[in-house]
Amino acid sequence: MLHGSKGSFTKYGSDPQEPALIAGGTPDSVRNWGKEAKEFWGKLNASIGGLHVEGRIETLPGNYADFYRNVNEHIAGNEELEVKPEEARTAVWLMELALKIHKEGRSIPVTY
C-alpha cells in the first residue's frame, strides 16, 4: 500500500511465477506465463491536475528468466544491466522497511 500527496495505490497478492515454478511450470510450458489474475491487480485512487481517477491497474507479467538472461549477457559484456545495483538496493531497502513497519503496526513517511 502506497500513499502519496496525490493519491494511493493498493496491491495484494504475490508474483504468480512462484507457484507456477513450484508446480513444475516454465515460461515455455505455461500459457500466459507471469500474467496475474484480475482480482490481484492494483487499485489506484488519485487526483492529478483537478481530475480524480479511481480504477484497477493491470499488473505487467514478469519473467524471472529474462532477468537472469540479462545478468548473464552483462557478465559476458554484451548488454547493460536492465536492473541496476542501486535500483535493486533501493527495492530491498523498501521491502525491509515495509516489513519492519508492518511488524510494528505503524506507518511512516518515506522520502528518497
C-alpha positions as CSV (number, residue, x, y, z in Angstrom):
1,M,0.0,0.0,0.0
2,L,1.4,3.3,-1.1
3,H,0.0,6.7,0.0
4,G,1.3,9.9,-1.6
5,S,0.4,13.5,-1.7
6,K,-1.8,13.0,-4.9
7,G,-3.3,9.6,-4.2
8,S,-2.9,6.0,-3.2
9,F,-2.1,2.6,-4.8
10,T,-3.0,-0.7,-3.1
11,K,-1.8,-4.1,-4.3
12,Y,-2.4,-7.6,-2.9
13,G,-1.1,-11.0,-3.8
14,S,2.3,-12.3,-4.8
15,D,4.1,-12.9,-8.0
16,P,2.3,-15.8,-9.9
17,Q,5.6,-17.1,-11.2
18,E,6.5,-18.6,-7.8
19,P,3.6,-21.1,-7.6
20,A,3.9,-21.9,-11.3
21,L,7.6,-22.8,-10.8
22,I,6.9,-24.8,-7.7
23,A,4.3,-26.8,-9.7
24,G,7.0,-27.5,-12.3
25,G,6.0,-25.0,-14.9
26,T,8.3,-23.0,-17.1
27,P,7.8,-19.9,-19.3
28,D,7.8,-22.2,-22.3
29,S,5.2,-24.6,-20.8
30,V,2.7,-22.3,-19.2
31,R,0.3,-20.2,-21.3
32,N,0.4,-16.5,-20.2
33,W,3.4,-17.0,-18.0
34,G,3.7,-14.4,-15.3
35,K,0.2,-13.0,-16.0
36,E,-1.7,-12.1,-12.9
37,A,-5.4,-12.8,-12.3
38,K,-7.6,-9.6,-12.5
39,E,-8.6,-9.9,-8.8
40,F,-5.0,-9.2,-7.8
41,W,-4.5,-6.1,-10.0
42,G,-3.6,-2.9,-8.1
43,K,-6.1,-0.3,-7.2
44,L,-5.4,3.4,-7.9
45,N,-7.2,6.3,-6.3
46,A,-5.6,9.6,-7.3
47,S,-6.2,13.3,-8.0
48,I,-4.0,14.9,-10.6
49,G,-4.5,18.3,-12.3
50,G,-8.0,18.6,-11.0
51,L,-9.0,15.2,-12.3
52,H,-9.9,12.4,-9.9
53,V,-9.2,8.8,-11.1
54,E,-10.1,5.5,-9.5
55,G,-9.5,2.2,-11.1
56,R,-7.6,-1.1,-11.4
57,I,-4.1,-1.2,-12.9
58,E,-3.2,-4.4,-14.7
59,T,0.0,-6.0,-13.4
60,L,2.7,-6.3,-16.1
61,P,3.6,-10.0,-16.5
62,G,7.0,-10.9,-15.1
63,N,9.6,-13.4,-16.2
64,Y,12.5,-14.3,-13.9
65,A,14.3,-15.9,-16.8
66,D,14.6,-12.6,-18.6
67,F,16.3,-11.1,-15.5
68,Y,18.9,-13.9,-15.3
69,R,19.5,-13.9,-19.0
70,N,20.3,-10.1,-18.8
71,V,22.7,-10.7,-15.9
72,N,24.5,-13.4,-17.9
73,E,24.7,-11.2,-21.0
74,H,26.0,-8.3,-18.9
75,I,28.7,-10.5,-17.4
76,A,29.7,-11.6,-20.9
77,G,30.0,-7.9,-21.9
78,N,27.1,-8.0,-24.3
79,E,24.4,-5.9,-22.6
80,E,23.8,-3.2,-20.0
81,L,22.1,-4.3,-16.8
82,E,18.3,-3.7,-17.0
83,V,18.1,-3.6,-13.2
84,K,21.0,-1.5,-11.8
85,P,22.6,-2.5,-8.5
86,E,21.4,0.8,-6.9
87,E,17.8,0.1,-8.0
88,A,17.9,-3.4,-6.5
89,R,19.4,-2.0,-3.3
90,T,16.5,0.6,-3.1
91,A,13.9,-2.2,-3.7
92,V,15.4,-4.3,-0.9
93,W,15.5,-1.3,1.4
94,L,11.9,-0.5,0.8
95,M,10.8,-4.2,1.3
96,E,12.8,-4.4,4.6
97,L,11.3,-1.1,5.7
98,A,7.7,-2.3,4.8
99,L,8.2,-5.5,6.8
100,K,9.5,-3.5,9.8
101,I,6.7,-1.0,9.9
102,H,4.1,-3.7,9.3
103,K,5.5,-5.7,12.3
104,E,5.4,-2.6,14.4
105,G,1.8,-1.8,13.3
106,R,2.6,1.7,12.2
107,S,3.1,3.8,9.0
108,I,5.9,6.2,8.3
109,P,6.6,8.7,5.6
110,V,9.3,7.6,3.2
111,T,11.5,10.1,1.4
112,Y,14.1,9.0,-1.1
